[in-house]
Amino acid sequence: MCFMLHVGTDEPLPLKEWNKKAPDIFVRPLLGEESLSKIHFSMRTVQYVGATSGYGCDFPHRLVHNGKLPELLEEEYPGEEAKYRYNREALIRMLQNHGESTAEIYGFWAGNGGTPPIHIEEISLDQIMDSKFGFGEQVFYRVRIFS
């Protein structure tokens, strides 16, 4: 299974194809059943944002265990710190360059986009950059880009 990030904005983010020869984050429209996630968003546009791997698992993420989201501790993921940092920074740059003051982000496993969030959080871009931050499985984020 694949971890996914869907990002809601009022104006669409610029589309960017994933390039295996030069991996970077990318943006594409939602495909098929991915569109089920739109019911959770208040923003006009919802798009898939993928990481350097070609899917979302290279964004730091936390999985639900016994109904709770554990704190992401990077030392538990040896060798992952650099790619997590790169993907966080690229996502933040993309959102800042887009120019909107807020965005919405929903993280979930492929096929579960229509499942309601188990938690809703209001966060800032600074929180995403914290090395202990991981997008929570089935957590919906309202992100302050510019205060």
TIRO-2110 file (N, C-alpha, C; in Angstrom, 1 decimal):
// TIRO-2110
0.8, -1.2, 0.0, N, 1, A
0.0, 0.0, 0.0, CA, 1, A
0.9, 1.2, 0.0, C, 1, A
0.3, 2.3, -0.4, N, 2, A
1.0, 3.6, -0.6, CA, 2, A
0.4, 4.7, 0.3, C, 2, A
1.2, 5.4, 1.0, N, 3, A
0.7, 6.6, 1.7, CA, 3, A
0.5, 7.7, 0.7, C, 3, A
-0.5, 8.5, 0.9, N, 4, A
-0.9, 9.5, -0.1, CA, 4, A
-1.1, 10.9, 0.7, C, 4, A
-0.7, 11.9, 0.0, N, 5, A
-1.0, 13.3, 0.5, CA, 5, A
-1.9, 14.0, -0.6, C, 5, A
-3.1, 14.4, -0.2, N, 6, A
-3.9, 15.2, -1.1, CA, 6, A
-3.9, 16.6, -0.5, C, 6, A
-3.7, 17.6, -1.4, N, 7, A
-3.5, 19.0, -0.9, CA, 7, A
-4.7, 19.8, -1.6, C, 7, A
-5.4, 20.6, -0.7, N, 8, A
-6.4, 21.4, -1.2, CA, 8, A
-6.0, 22.9, -1.1, C, 8, A
-6.3, 23.6, -2.2, N, 9, A
-6.0, 25.0, -2.4, CA, 9, A
-7.1, 25.7, -3.1, C, 9, A
-7.3, 27.0, -3.0, N, 10, A
-8.3, 27.6, -3.8, CA, 10, A
-8.0, 27.6, -5.3, C, 10, A
-6.7, 28.0, -5.6, N, 11, A
-6.3, 27.9, -7.0, CA, 11, A
-5.4, 26.7, -7.2, C, 11, A
-5.5, 26.0, -8.3, N, 12, A
-4.7, 24.8, -8.5, CA, 12, A
-3.2, 25.0, -8.4, C, 12, A
-2.5, 24.1, -7.8, N, 13, A
-1.0, 24.1, -7.8, CA, 13, A
-0.6, 23.8, -9.2, C, 13, A
0.6, 24.3, -9.6, N, 14, A
1.1, 24.0, -11.0, CA, 14, A
1.3, 22.5, -11.1, C, 14, A
0.8, 21.9, -12.1, N, 15, A
1.1, 20.5, -12.3, CA, 15, A
2.6, 20.2, -12.6, C, 15, A
3.1, 19.1, -12.1, N, 16, A
4.5, 18.8, -12.3, CA, 16, A
4.6, 17.2, -12.4, C, 16, A
5.1, 16.7, -13.5, N, 17, A
5.2, 15.3, -13.6, CA, 17, A
6.4, 14.7, -12.8, C, 17, A
6.2, 13.5, -12.3, N, 18, A
7.3, 12.8, -11.7, CA, 18, A
8.3, 12.4, -12.7, C, 18, A
9.6, 12.6, -12.4, N, 19, A
10.6, 12.2, -13.4, CA, 19, A
11.6, 11.3, -12.7, C, 19, A
11.6, 10.0, -13.1, N, 20, A
12.5, 9.0, -12.5, CA, 20, A
13.9, 9.4, -12.5, C, 20, A
14.4, 10.1, -13.6, N, 21, A
15.8, 10.5, -13.7, CA, 21, A
16.2, 11.7, -12.8, C, 21, A
15.2, 12.4, -12.4, N, 22, A
15.4, 13.6, -11.5, CA, 22, A
14.3, 13.6, -10.5, C, 22, A
14.3, 12.7, -9.5, N, 23, A
13.2, 12.6, -8.6, CA, 23, A
13.0, 13.9, -7.8, C, 23, A
11.8, 14.3, -7.7, N, 24, A
11.4, 15.5, -6.9, CA, 24, A
9.9, 15.4, -6.5, C, 24, A
9.4, 16.3, -5.7, N, 25, A
8.0, 16.2, -5.5, CA, 25, A
7.2, 16.5, -6.8, C, 25, A
6.0, 16.1, -6.9, N, 26, A
5.3, 16.3, -8.1, CA, 26, A
3.8, 16.5, -7.8, C, 26, A
3.1, 17.1, -8.7, N, 27, A
1.6, 17.4, -8.5, CA, 27, A
0.9, 16.9, -9.7, C, 27, A
-0.2, 16.2, -9.4, N, 28, A
-1.1, 15.7, -10.5, CA, 28, A
-2.5, 15.8, -10.0, C, 28, A
-3.5, 15.8, -11.0, N, 29, A
-4.9, 15.7, -10.6, CA, 29, A
-5.2, 14.3, -9.9, C, 29, A
-6.3, 14.3, -9.2, N, 30, A
-6.7, 13.1, -8.6, CA, 30, A
-7.2, 12.1, -9.7, C, 30, A
-7.0, 10.8, -9.5, N, 31, A
-7.4, 9.8, -10.4, CA, 31, A
-8.4, 8.9, -9.8, C, 31, A
-9.4, 8.5, -10.5, N, 32, A
-10.4, 7.5, -10.1, CA, 32, A
-10.9, 7.7, -8.7, C, 32, A
-10.8, 6.6, -7.9, N, 33, A
-11.3, 6.6, -6.5, CA, 33, A
-10.6, 7.6, -5.6, C, 33, A
-9.4, 8.1, -6.0, N, 34, A
-8.8, 9.2, -5.2, CA, 34, A
-9.7, 10.4, -5.0, C, 34, A
-10.6, 10.6, -5.9, N, 35, A
-11.5, 11.8, -5.8, CA, 35, A
-12.4, 11.7, -4.7, C, 35, A
-12.5, 10.5, -4.1, N, 36, A
-13.4, 10.4, -2.9, CA, 36, A
-12.9, 11.3, -1.7, C, 36, A
-11.7, 11.6, -1.7, N, 37, A
-11.1, 12.4, -0.6, CA, 37, A
-11.7, 13.9, -0.7, C, 37, A
-12.2, 14.3, -1.8, N, 38, A
-12.6, 15.7, -1.9, CA, 38, A
-13.7, 16.1, -0.9, C, 38, A
-14.5, 15.1, -0.4, N, 39, A
-15.6, 15.4, 0.5, CA, 39, A
-15.1, 16.0, 1.8, C, 39, A
-13.8, 15.8, 2.1, N, 40, A
-13.2, 16.3, 3.3, CA, 40, A
-12.7, 17.8, 3.2, C, 40, A
-12.6, 18.3, 2.0, N, 41, A
-11.9, 19.6, 1.8, CA, 41, A
-12.9, 20.7, 1.6, C, 41, A
-12.5, 21.9, 2.1, N, 42, A
-13.3, 23.1, 1.8, CA, 42, A
-12.8, 23.9, 0.7, C, 42, A
-11.5, 23.6, 0.3, N, 43, A
-10.9, 24.4, -0.8, CA, 43, A
-11.4, 23.9, -2.1, C, 43, A
-11.3, 24.8, -3.1, N, 44, A
-11.9, 24.5, -4.4, CA, 44, A
-11.2, 23.4, -5.2, C, 44, A
-9.9, 23.3, -5.0, N, 45, A
-9.1, 22.4, -5.8, CA, 45, A
-8.4, 21.4, -4.9, C, 45, A
-8.4, 20.1, -5.2, N, 46, A
-7.7, 19.1, -4.5, CA, 46, A
-6.9, 18.3, -5.4, C, 46, A
-5.6, 18.2, -5.1, N, 47, A
-4.6, 17.5, -6.0, CA, 47, A
-3.8, 16.5, -5.2, C, 47, A
-3.2, 15.6, -5.9, N, 48, A
-2.3, 14.6, -5.4, CA, 48, A
-0.9, 15.2, -5.4, C, 48, A
-0.2, 15.2, -4.3, N, 49, A
1.2, 15.6, -4.2, CA, 49, A
2.0, 14.4, -3.8, C, 49, A
2.9, 14.1, -4.7, N, 50, A
3.8, 12.9, -4.5, CA, 50, A
5.2, 13.3, -4.1, C, 50, A
5.9, 12.4, -3.5, N, 51, A
7.3, 12.7, -3.1, CA, 51, A
8.3, 12.1, -4.1, C, 51, A
9.6, 12.2, -3.7, N, 52, A
10.7, 11.8, -4.6, CA, 52, A
10.6, 10.4, -5.0, C, 52, A
10.0, 9.5, -4.3, N, 53, A
9.9, 8.1, -4.6, CA, 53, A
8.9, 7.8, -5.7, C, 53, A
8.1, 8.8, -6.1, N, 54, A
7.0, 8.6, -7.1, CA, 54, A
5.7, 8.3, -6.5, C, 54, A
5.6, 8.3, -5.2, N, 55, A
4.4, 8.2, -4.4, CA, 55, A
4.6, 8.9, -3.1, C, 55, A
3.7, 8.7, -2.1, N, 56, A
3.8, 9.6, -0.9, CA, 56, A
4.6, 9.1, 0.3, C, 56, A
5.1, 7.9, 0.2, N, 57, A
5.8, 7.3, 1.4, CA, 57, A
7.1, 8.1, 1.8, C, 57, A
7.7, 8.9, 0.9, N, 58, A
8.9, 9.6, 1.2, CA, 58, A
8.6, 10.9, 2.0, C, 58, A
7.3, 11.2, 2.2, N, 59, A
7.0, 12.2, 3.1, CA, 59, A
6.9, 11.6, 4.5, C, 59, A
7.5, 12.2, 5.5, N, 60, A
7.5, 11.6, 6.9, CA, 60, A
6.0, 11.4, 7.3, C, 60, A
5.7, 10.2, 7.8, N, 61, A
4.3, 9.9, 8.2, CA, 61, A
4.3, 9.0, 9.4, C, 61, A
3.2, 9.1, 10.1, N, 62, A
2.9, 8.3, 11.3, CA, 62, A
1.7, 7.4, 11.0, C, 62, A
1.8, 6.2, 11.5, N, 63, A
0.7, 5.3, 11.3, CA, 63, A
-0.1, 5.1, 12.6, C, 63, A
-1.4, 4.9, 12.4, N, 64, A
-2.2, 4.6, 13.6, CA, 64, A
-1.9, 3.3, 14.2, C, 64, A
-1.7, 3.2, 15.5, N, 65, A
-1.5, 2.0, 16.2, CA, 65, A
-2.4, 2.0, 17.4, C, 65, A
-3.3, 1.0, 17.5, N, 66, A
-4.2, 0.9, 18.6, CA, 66, A
-5.0, 2.2, 18.8, C, 66, A
-5.4, 2.8, 17.6, N, 67, A
-6.3, 4.0, 17.6, CA, 67, A
-5.5, 5.3, 17.9, C, 67, A
-4.2, 5.2, 18.1, N, 68, A
-3.4, 6.4, 18.4, CA, 68, A
-2.3, 6.7, 17.4, C, 68, A
-2.0, 7.9, 17.2, N, 69, A
-0.9, 8.3, 16.3, CA, 69, A
0.4, 8.5, 17.2, C, 69, A
1.4, 7.7, 17.0, N, 70, A
2.6, 7.9, 17.7, CA, 70, A
3.4, 9.1, 17.2, C, 70, A
4.3, 9.6, 18.0, N, 71, A
5.2, 10.7, 17.6, CA, 71, A
6.2, 10.1, 16.6, C, 71, A
6.5, 10.8, 15.5, N, 72, A
7.5, 10.3, 14.6, CA, 72, A
8.9, 10.6, 15.2, C, 72, A
9.7, 9.6, 15.4, N, 73, A
11.1, 9.8, 15.9, CA, 73, A
12.0, 9.4, 14.8, C, 73, A
12.7, 10.3, 14.2, N, 74, A
13.5, 9.9, 13.0, CA, 74, A
14.6, 8.9, 13.4, C, 74, A
15.1, 8.8, 14.6, N, 75, A
16.1, 7.8, 14.9, CA, 75, A
15.5, 6.4, 14.7, C, 75, A
14.2, 6.3, 14.7, N, 76, A
13.6, 5.0, 14.5, CA, 76, A
13.6, 4.6, 13.0, C, 76, A
13.9, 5.6, 12.1, N, 77, A
13.9, 5.4, 10.7, CA, 77, A
15.3, 5.7, 10.2, C, 77, A
16.3, 4.9, 10.5, N, 78, A
17.7, 5.2, 10.0, CA, 78, A
17.8, 5.3, 8.5, C, 78, A
18.5, 6.3, 8.1, N, 79, A
18.7, 6.5, 6.7, CA, 79, A
17.6, 7.3, 6.0, C, 79, A
16.5, 7.5, 6.7, N, 80, A
15.3, 8.2, 6.1, CA, 80, A
15.3, 9.7, 6.3, C, 80, A
16.2, 10.2, 7.2, N, 81, A
16.1, 11.6, 7.6, CA, 81, A
16.3, 12.6, 6.4, C, 81, A
17.3, 12.3, 5.6, N, 82, A
17.6, 13.2, 4.5, CA, 82, A
16.4, 13.3, 3.5, C, 82, A
15.9, 12.1, 3.1, N, 83, A
14.8, 12.2, 2.1, CA, 83, A
13.5, 12.8, 2.8, C, 83, A
13.3, 12.6, 4.1, N, 84, A
12.1, 13.2, 4.7, CA, 84, A
12.3, 14.7, 4.7, C, 84, A
13.5, 15.2, 5.1, N, 85, A
13.8, 16.6, 5.2, CA, 85, A
13.7, 17.2, 3.8, C, 85, A
14.2, 16.6, 2.7, N, 86, A
14.1, 17.1, 1.4, CA, 86, A
12.7, 17.3, 1.0, C, 86, A
11.9, 16.2, 1.2, N, 87, A
10.5, 16.3, 0.7, CA, 87, A
9.6, 17.3, 1.5, C, 87, A
9.9, 17.4, 2.8, N, 88, A
9.2, 18.5, 3.6, CA, 88, A
9.6, 19.8, 3.1, C, 88, A
10.9, 20.1, 2.9, N, 89, A
11.3, 21.4, 2.4, CA, 89, A
10.7, 21.7, 1.0, C, 89, A
10.7, 20.7, 0.1, N, 90, A
10.1, 20.9, -1.2, CA, 90, A
8.6, 21.2, -1.1, C, 90, A
7.9, 20.5, -0.3, N, 91, A
6.5, 20.8, -0.1, CA, 91, A
6.2, 22.2, 0.4, C, 91, A
7.0, 22.6, 1.4, N, 92, A
6.9, 24.0, 2.0, CA, 92, A
7.2, 25.0, 0.9, C, 92, A
8.3, 24.9, 0.2, N, 93, A
8.6, 25.8, -0.9, CA, 93, A
7.5, 25.9, -1.9, C, 93, A
6.9, 24.8, -2.3, N, 94, A
5.8, 24.8, -3.3, CA, 94, A
4.6, 25.6, -2.7, C, 94, A
4.3, 25.3, -1.5, N, 95, A
3.1, 26.0, -0.9, CA, 95, A
3.4, 27.5, -0.7, C, 95, A
4.6, 27.9, -0.3, N, 96, A
4.9, 29.3, -0.2, CA, 96, A
4.9, 30.0, -1.5, C, 96, A
5.5, 29.4, -2.5, N, 97, A
5.6, 30.0, -3.9, CA, 97, A
4.2, 30.1, -4.5, C, 97, A
3.3, 29.3, -4.1, N, 98, A
1.9, 29.3, -4.6, CA, 98, A
1.2, 30.6, -4.2, C, 98, A
1.5, 31.1, -3.0, N, 99, A
1.0, 32.4, -2.6, CA, 99, A
-0.3, 32.5, -1.8, C, 99, A
-0.9, 31.3, -1.6, N, 100, A
-2.1, 31.4, -0.8, CA, 100, A
-1.7, 31.3, 0.7, C, 100, A
-2.6, 31.9, 1.5, N, 101, A
-2.3, 32.0, 3.0, CA, 101, A
-2.6, 30.7, 3.7, C, 101, A
-3.4, 29.8, 3.2, N, 102, A
-3.7, 28.5, 3.8, CA, 102, A
-3.8, 27.4, 2.7, C, 102, A
-3.7, 26.2, 3.2, N, 103, A
-3.9, 25.0, 2.4, CA, 103, A
-4.5, 23.9, 3.3, C, 103, A
-5.0, 22.9, 2.7, N, 104, A
-5.5, 21.8, 3.5, CA, 104, A
-4.8, 20.5, 3.0, C, 104, A
-4.4, 19.7, 3.9, N, 105, A
-3.6, 18.4, 3.5, CA, 105, A
-4.3, 17.3, 4.3, C, 105, A
-4.5, 16.2, 3.5, N, 106, A
-5.1, 15.0, 4.1, CA, 106, A
-4.1, 13.8, 3.8, C, 106, A
-3.6, 13.1, 4.8, N, 107, A
-2.8, 12.0, 4.6, CA, 107, A
-3.5, 10.7, 4.9, C, 107, A
-3.4, 9.7, 4.0, N, 108, A
-4.1, 8.4, 4.2, CA, 108, A
-3.5, 7.4, 3.3, C, 108, A
-3.8, 6.1, 3.5, N, 109, A
-3.4, 5.0, 2.7, CA, 109, A
-4.2, 4.9, 1.4, C, 109, A
-3.6, 4.6, 0.3, N, 110, A
-4.3, 4.4, -0.9, CA, 110, A
-5.6, 3.6, -0.7, C, 110, A
-6.7, 4.1, -1.3, N, 111, A
-8.0, 3.4, -1.1, CA, 111, A
-8.8, 3.8, 0.0, C, 111, A
-8.2, 4.7, 0.9, N, 112, A
-8.9, 5.1, 2.1, CA, 112, A
-9.3, 6.6, 2.1, C, 112, A
-9.2, 7.2, 0.9, N, 113, A
-9.5, 8.7, 0.8, CA, 113, A
-10.9, 9.1, 1.2, C, 113, A
-11.8, 8.2, 1.1, N, 114, A
-13.2, 8.6, 1.4, CA, 114, A
-13.5, 8.4, 2.9, C, 114, A
-12.5, 7.8, 3.6, N, 115, A
-12.7, 7.5, 5.1, CA, 115, A
-12.5, 8.8, 5.8, C, 115, A
-13.4, 9.1, 6.7, N, 116, A
-13.3, 10.4, 7.5, CA, 116, A
-12.0, 10.5, 8.3, C, 116, A
-11.5, 11.7, 8.4, N, 117, A
-10.3, 11.9, 9.3, CA, 117, A
-10.6, 11.5, 10.7, C, 117, A
-9.6, 10.9, 11.4, N, 118, A
-9.7, 10.6, 12.8, CA, 118, A
-9.4, 11.8, 13.6, C, 118, A
-8.7, 12.8, 13.0, N, 119, A
-8.3, 14.0, 13.8, CA, 119, A
-8.1, 15.1, 12.8, C, 119, A
-8.4, 16.3, 13.2, N, 120, A
-8.2, 17.5, 12.4, CA, 120, A
-7.2, 18.4, 13.2, C, 120, A
-6.2, 18.9, 12.6, N, 121, A
-5.2, 19.8, 13.2, CA, 121, A
-5.0, 21.1, 12.4, C, 121, A
-4.8, 22.1, 13.2, N, 122, A
-4.4, 23.4, 12.6, CA, 122, A
-2.9, 23.5, 12.9, C, 122, A
-2.1, 23.7, 11.8, N, 123, A
-0.6, 23.7, 11.9, CA, 123, A
0.0, 24.8, 11.1, C, 123, A
1.2, 25.1, 11.3, N, 124, A
2.0, 26.1, 10.5, CA, 124, A
3.0, 25.3, 9.7, C, 124, A
3.6, 26.0, 8.7, N, 125, A
4.7, 25.4, 7.9, CA, 125, A
5.9, 25.0, 8.8, C, 125, A
6.1, 25.8, 9.8, N, 126, A
7.2, 25.6, 10.8, CA, 126, A
7.1, 24.2, 11.4, C, 126, A
5.8, 23.8, 11.8, N, 127, A
5.6, 22.5, 12.4, CA, 127, A
5.9, 21.4, 11.5, C, 127, A
5.7, 21.6, 10.2, N, 128, A
6.0, 20.5, 9.2, CA, 128, A
7.5, 20.3, 9.1, C, 128, A
8.3, 21.4, 9.3, N, 129, A
9.7, 21.3, 9.3, CA, 129, A
10.3, 20.6, 10.5, C, 129, A
9.6, 20.5, 11.6, N, 130, A
10.1, 19.9, 12.8, CA, 130, A
10.5, 18.4, 12.5, C, 130, A
11.7, 18.0, 12.9, N, 131, A
12.2, 16.7, 12.5, CA, 131, A
11.4, 15.6, 13.1, C, 131, A
10.6, 15.9, 14.1, N, 132, A
9.7, 14.9, 14.7, CA, 132, A
8.3, 14.8, 14.1, C, 132, A
8.0, 15.7, 13.1, N, 133, A
6.7, 15.8, 12.5, CA, 133, A
6.6, 14.7, 11.5, C, 133, A
5.5, 14.1, 11.4, N, 134, A
5.1, 13.2, 10.4, CA, 134, A
3.6, 13.3, 10.1, C, 134, A
3.2, 13.4, 8.8, N, 135, A
1.8, 13.4, 8.5, CA, 135, A
1.1, 12.2, 9.0, C, 135, A
0.1, 12.4, 9.8, N, 136, A
-0.6, 11.3, 10.4, CA, 136, A
-1.6, 10.6, 9.4, C, 136, A
-1.6, 9.3, 9.6, N, 137, A
-2.6, 8.5, 8.8, CA, 137, A
-4.0, 9.0, 9.2, C, 137, A
-4.8, 9.3, 8.2, N, 138, A
-6.2, 9.8, 8.4, CA, 138, A
-6.3, 11.0, 9.3, C, 138, A
-5.2, 11.9, 9.2, N, 139, A
-5.3, 13.2, 9.8, CA, 139, A
-5.4, 14.3, 8.8, C, 139, A
-6.3, 15.2, 9.0, N, 140, A
-6.6, 16.3, 8.1, CA, 140, A
-6.0, 17.6, 8.7, C, 140, A
-5.1, 18.3, 7.9, N, 141, A
-4.4, 19.4, 8.4, CA, 141, A
-4.9, 20.7, 7.7, C, 141, A
-5.1, 21.7, 8.5, N, 142, A
-5.4, 23.1, 8.0, CA, 142, A
-4.0, 23.8, 8.2, C, 142, A
-3.4, 24.2, 7.1, N, 143, A
-2.0, 24.7, 7.2, CA, 143, A
-2.0, 26.2, 7.0, C, 143, A
-1.4, 26.9, 8.0, N, 144, A
-1.2, 28.3, 7.8, CA, 144, A
0.2, 28.5, 7.1, C, 144, A
0.1, 29.0, 5.9, N, 145, A
1.3, 29.2, 5.1, CA, 145, A
1.9, 30.6, 5.4, C, 145, A
1.0, 31.6, 5.4, N, 146, A
1.5, 32.9, 5.8, CA, 146, A
0.6, 33.4, 6.9, C, 146, A
1.2, 33.9, 8.0, N, 147, A
0.4, 34.3, 9.1, CA, 147, A
-0.1, 35.7, 9.0, C, 147, A
END
